[in-house]
Amino acid sequence: MRKDMLTIGAFAKACRLSPKALRLYDELELLRPSRVDPDTGYRYYAVAQLEQARLVAWLRRLGMPLARIREVCALRPPDAAREIRAYWAQVETETAARRDLAEFLVGQLLTEPRKDTTMLELRYAAHSDRGRVRPANQDTAYAGTRLLAVADGYGPAGAPASGAAVEALRFLDTEEQLPAGNVLNLLEEAVRGATEAVQDAANGAGAGSAQDAGTTLTALLWTGSRLALVHIGDSRAYLLRDGALFRITDDHTVVQSMIDEGRLTPEEATTHPQRMLLLKSLSPTTPATPDLRLQDAEPGDRYLLCSDGLSRVVPDADIRRLLNSTPAPDTAVHALIAAANEAGGPDNVSCVVADVVEGAA
C-alpha cells in the first residue's frame, strides 16, 4: 500500500469519523474513498482527504444536514465560510424560537388558572380549499361558538372520514355548560364516537375502503375560560400570543419521531421520503390514543388550526407574519390559504382562526 494512502480504520481514527460514517458518506457521494480494492471491496483514503473529512466531522457536530455539508464542501474556502456563518445564524434564530417556546411552557405550568370574572368569548372563521393539485378536497374545517376543528382525510374514503370525525364532535358546540374539570373526559369520549363514525363512513364508501381510509383530527373546545385540545395526526394547532407564535401540538409522524430521537434534523425532515407517513390517526383498523390537554386563554390570544396543506408549504415565520398583520379572523383564514396556494397548493388546505376577546358585560 502506498505511503500516502490510509486504510479506512486508520483514516477514521485520524479524522475522528467512524468507519460506519465513512461508509455512509461514500454512499451519499459526500466523501468518496480514493481507491476501492476490486477484489475485497476495501476502502482506502488519501492522506490529502483528511482536511475535507475533518471539515465534514466538524460540520456534523454543528448539526448541519448532510445535503448542506455537500454544498459547503464544494465551495471555495471564503464562500464556504459565508455559508457556515449563514447556517449558524439560522440555528441561532431557531434556537431563540425554541427558547421562547420553553419560556411559554414554563409560564403555562407555573401560572395559576384565571380567577377574574372577565367574560371571554371567541371570534372565529373557518375555510377549506382544494388547493391547486388535488382533484378533490378531503379536508374538513369547522368553527362554532364552542368547537373549532380541522380534519385531514386520506385514502379512498378520506373526505367522508374527515367529515364524519368533525360531525361526531359537533354536539359539543351546543352544550350549555362545559365545566373545565371534566371537559377532557368529555372530549376523550367524543373522540371514541368520532372513531366509530370514521369506520362507518369508510365502510359506507365501498368494499376495501376501510383498510386504507382515515383522518387526522385537531380540535379545541371552549369552556368559557379555557380551551381543551384534542389532537391526533399531523394537522396542527398554533397559538399567537403577544406577537409570538407557538405550536401547541406535536406531529404524529415518522419523521417527527426521528427528530425527537435525534436521528434527523428538522431541515432533513422536509425532504425525507417518509415525511408524510403518519404514526397515529383516526383509523377504522388501528385504534390510537389522541393527545389531550387544557390550555389557559388570555384576552388577545389568537389560535390557528390547520391541515398540513398549510404547514408543509408555508414557513412558521410567514404564518406568524400573516396572523399578526390581519386583524379579522376571516381575513386571516383567507390570507393563509392564499399563501399556501401561492406556494404551489400541492395539497388541500384548511384553516380555522379564533380570537379570544372580552365579551360584553
C-alpha positions in Angstrom: 0.0 0.0 0.0 1.3 3.5 -0.9 2.5 5.7 1.9 0.1 8.4 1.0 -2.9 6.0 1.4 -4.7 5.0 4.6 -6.9 2.1 5.4 -10.5 3.0 6.4 -9.7 2.2 10.0 -6.6 4.4 10.1 -8.4 7.2 8.2 -11.3 7.1 10.6 -9.0 7.4 13.6 -7.1 10.3 12.1 -10.2 12.3 11.1 -12.4 11.3 14.1 -15.2 9.8 11.9 -16.3 6.3 12.5 -15.9 3.7 9.7 -19.7 3.4 9.6 -20.0 7.2 9.0 -17.3 7.0 6.3 -19.2 4.2 4.5 -22.4 6.3 4.7 -20.7 9.4 3.3 -19.3 7.2 0.5 -22.8 6.1 -0.4 -24.0 9.7 -0.3 -21.1 10.7 -2.5 -20.1 13.2 0.2 -16.6 11.7 0.9 -15.6 9.1 -1.6 -12.6 6.9 -0.9 -9.5 7.4 -3.1 -9.3 3.7 -4.0 -11.5 0.7 -3.6 -9.9 -2.8 -3.8 -11.6 -4.5 -6.7 -11.3 -7.9 -5.1 -12.1 -7.2 -1.4 -14.1 -4.0 -1.8 -11.9 -2.5 1.0 -11.8 1.3 1.0 -8.6 3.3 1.1 -8.3 7.1 1.6 -5.6 9.5 0.6 -3.9 11.5 3.3 -4.8 14.6 1.4 -8.5 13.8 2.1 -8.1 14.3 5.8 -8.8 18.0 5.7 -12.1 17.5 3.9 -13.0 14.7 6.3 -12.3 16.8 9.3 -14.5 19.6 7.9 -17.3 17.1 7.4 -16.9 15.9 11.0 -16.9 19.5 12.4 -20.0 20.4 10.3 -21.9 17.4 11.6 -21.1 18.4 15.1 -22.7 21.7 14.3 -25.8 19.8 13.3 -25.6 20.7 9.7 -27.7 18.4 7.4 -25.7 16.2 5.0 -27.2 17.8 1.9 -25.9 21.2 3.0 -22.5 19.8 4.0 -22.1 18.6 0.5 -22.8 22.1 -0.8 -20.3 23.6 1.6 -17.5 21.1 0.8 -17.9 22.0 -2.9 -17.3 25.7 -2.3 -14.0 27.7 -2.1 -13.0 28.5 1.5 -14.3 32.1 1.6 -17.6 31.0 0.2 -17.8 28.0 2.5 -17.1 30.3 5.4 -20.0 32.6 4.4 -22.3 29.5 4.1 -21.3 28.3 7.5 -21.9 31.7 9.0 -25.4 31.8 7.4 -26.2 28.4 8.7 -25.3 29.3 12.2 -27.4 32.4 12.1 -30.3 30.2 11.1 -29.6 27.9 14.0 -29.5 30.8 16.4 -32.8 32.1 15.1 -34.4 28.6 15.5 -32.9 28.3 19.0 -34.3 31.6 20.0 -37.8 30.4 18.8 -37.4 27.2 20.9 -36.3 29.2 23.9 -39.4 31.3 23.6 -41.5 28.1 23.4 -39.7 26.8 26.5 -40.4 30.0 28.4 -44.0 29.9 27.3 -44.4 26.3 28.5 -42.8 27.1 31.9 -45.2 30.0 32.2 -48.1 27.8 31.4 -47.1 25.3 34.1 -46.4 28.0 36.8 -49.4 30.3 36.1 -52.5 29.8 38.2 -55.8 29.4 36.3 -57.7 32.7 35.7 -59.7 33.7 38.7 -61.0 37.1 37.5 -64.6 37.5 36.3 -63.8 39.0 32.9 -66.1 37.4 30.4 -64.2 36.0 27.4 -65.6 34.7 24.1 -64.3 33.6 20.7 -64.4 35.4 17.4 -63.7 32.8 14.7 -63.7 31.9 11.0 -63.0 28.6 9.1 -62.4 27.8 5.5 -61.3 24.8 3.4 -59.8 24.8 -0.1 -59.0 22.1 -2.6 -55.6 23.6 -3.4 -54.1 23.6 -6.9 -53.2 20.0 -7.4 -55.5 17.6 -5.7 -58.7 16.6 -7.7 -60.9 16.7 -4.6 -61.0 18.1 -1.1 -60.6 15.6 1.7 -60.3 18.2 4.5 -63.0 19.4 6.8 -62.8 22.7 8.8 -65.4 23.8 11.3 -65.7 26.8 13.7 -68.6 27.4 16.1 -69.3 29.1 19.4 -67.5 26.4 21.4 -65.9 24.0 18.9 -63.0 24.6 16.5 -61.9 21.6 14.4 -59.8 20.6 11.4 -59.6 17.1 10.0 -57.5 15.9 7.0 -58.8 12.7 5.5 -56.7 10.2 3.5 -57.4 7.1 1.3 -60.4 6.5 -1.0 -62.9 7.4 1.7 -60.8 10.3 3.1 -63.5 13.0 2.6 -66.3 11.0 4.3 -63.9 10.1 7.1 -62.8 13.7 7.9 -66.4 14.9 7.7 -67.6 12.1 10.0 -64.9 12.9 12.6 -65.8 16.5 12.8 -69.5 15.9 12.7 -69.2 13.5 15.7 -67.9 16.4 17.8 -70.5 18.9 16.7 -72.8 18.1 19.6 -70.2 19.7 21.9 -70.9 23.1 20.2 -74.5 23.1 21.6 -73.7 22.1 25.2 -75.0 24.8 27.5 -72.2 24.5 30.0 -68.8 22.7 29.9 -67.1 22.5 33.3 -63.3 22.7 32.7 -62.7 20.0 35.3 -64.1 17.1 33.3 -64.0 18.5 29.8 -61.1 16.3 28.8 -63.0 13.2 29.7 -65.9 14.5 27.6 -63.5 15.1 24.7 -62.0 11.7 25.0 -65.4 10.1 24.9 -66.3 12.2 21.9 -63.2 11.0 20.0 -64.2 7.4 20.6 -67.5 8.3 18.9 -65.6 10.0 16.1 -63.5 6.8 15.5 -66.7 4.8 15.2 -68.1 7.4 12.8 -64.9 7.2 10.7 -65.3 3.5 10.5 -68.9 3.7 9.4 -68.0 6.4 6.8 -65.2 4.2 5.4 -67.4 1.1 5.3 -70.2 3.0 3.6 -67.8 4.3 0.9 -67.4 0.8 -0.6 -65.6 -2.5 -0.3 -62.0 -2.3 0.8 -62.1 1.5 1.7 -61.9 0.9 5.4 -58.5 -0.7 5.1 -56.9 2.4 3.7 -59.0 5.3 5.0 -58.7 7.5 8.0 -58.2 11.1 9.1 -56.3 13.4 11.3 -58.2 15.4 13.9 -57.2 18.6 15.8 -59.9 20.4 17.8 -60.3 23.0 20.5 -63.3 23.1 22.8 -64.1 26.4 24.5 -65.2 26.2 28.2 -65.6 30.0 28.7 -62.2 30.5 30.3 -60.0 27.7 28.9 -59.6 25.6 25.8 -59.4 21.8 25.8 -57.3 20.4 23.0 -57.6 17.0 21.3 -55.1 16.1 18.7 -54.1 13.1 16.6 -52.2 13.1 13.3 -50.2 15.9 11.6 -52.7 18.7 11.4 -51.6 21.4 13.8 -52.7 24.0 16.4 -50.8 27.2 16.9 -51.1 30.0 19.5 -50.3 33.6 18.7 -49.7 35.5 22.0 -48.1 38.9 22.2 -47.0 38.7 18.6 -45.1 35.4 19.2 -46.2 32.1 17.5 -46.1 28.8 19.4 -47.0 25.4 18.0 -49.0 23.6 20.7 -49.3 20.2 19.1 -46.8 17.6 18.1 -47.0 15.8 14.7 -47.7 12.1 15.0 -45.4 11.2 12.1 -42.4 9.0 11.4 -40.1 12.0 10.7 -41.2 13.8 13.9 -40.3 10.7 15.9 -36.9 10.6 14.3 -36.4 14.3 15.1 -37.4 13.6 18.7 -34.9 10.8 18.9 -32.1 12.9 17.4 -31.8 10.8 14.3 -33.0 13.6 11.9 -32.8 17.4 11.9 -35.9 19.4 11.1 -34.3 20.5 7.8 -33.6 17.0 6.8 -37.2 16.0 7.6 -38.6 18.3 4.9 -37.1 16.1 2.2 -37.3 12.7 3.9 -39.1 10.1 1.8 -41.4 9.2 4.7 -42.2 12.8 5.7 -46.0 12.2 5.1 -46.2 8.8 6.9 -48.5 9.0 10.0 -47.8 7.1 13.1 -51.3 7.9 14.6 -54.7 8.9 13.1 -58.3 8.1 13.5 -58.5 4.8 11.6 -61.1 2.1 11.4 -58.4 -0.6 11.6 -55.8 0.8 14.0 -57.0 2.3 17.3 -54.8 5.1 18.6 -54.9 7.4 21.7 -55.1 11.2 21.0 -53.2 13.9 22.8 -55.4 15.7 25.3 -54.6 18.9 27.3 -56.1 22.1 28.8 -55.0 25.5 27.5 -55.4 28.6 29.5 -56.8 31.5 27.5 -55.9 35.2 27.7 -57.6 38.2 26.0 -55.8 38.9 22.8 -54.8 35.3 22.1 -55.2 34.1 18.6 -55.5 30.3 17.8 -54.9 28.7 14.4 -55.9 25.2 13.5 -54.7 24.0 10.1 -54.1 20.9 8.0 -50.6 20.1 6.7 -51.6 21.6 3.4 -50.6 24.9 5.1 -47.8 24.0 7.5 -45.9 21.9 4.9 -45.5 24.7 2.4 -45.8 28.0 4.4 -42.9 28.5 6.9 -43.9 29.3 10.5 -42.3 32.8 10.1 -44.8 33.6 7.3 -47.7 32.1 9.3 -46.7 34.4 12.2 -46.5 37.4 9.9 -49.9 36.8 8.4 -51.6 36.2 11.7 -50.1 39.4 13.1 -51.0 41.5 10.1 -54.6 40.5 9.5 -56.9 41.7 12.3 -60.1 39.8 11.4 -60.2 36.0 11.6 -62.0 35.7 8.3 -59.3 37.8 6.6 -56.5 35.8 8.3 -58.0 32.5 7.2 -58.2 33.5 3.5 -54.7 35.1 3.6 -53.2 31.9 4.9 -54.9 29.7 2.3 -53.8 32.1 -0.4 -50.2 31.8 0.8 -50.4 28.0 0.6 -51.8 28.2 -2.9 -49.1 30.7 -4.0 -46.6 28.2 -2.7 -47.9 25.7 -5.2 -51.0 24.4 -3.4 -49.9 20.8 -3.5 -52.5 19.6 -1.0 -55.9 20.5 0.3 -55.6 23.3 2.8 -57.9 24.1 5.7 -57.6 26.8 8.4 -59.6 27.9 11.5 -58.6 31.1 13.2 -60.2 32.1 16.5 -59.5 35.2 18.6 -60.1 35.3 22.4 -61.8 38.6 23.2 -63.5 40.2 26.1 -67.3 39.8 25.8 -70.0 42.3 26.5 -70.7 42.7 30.2 
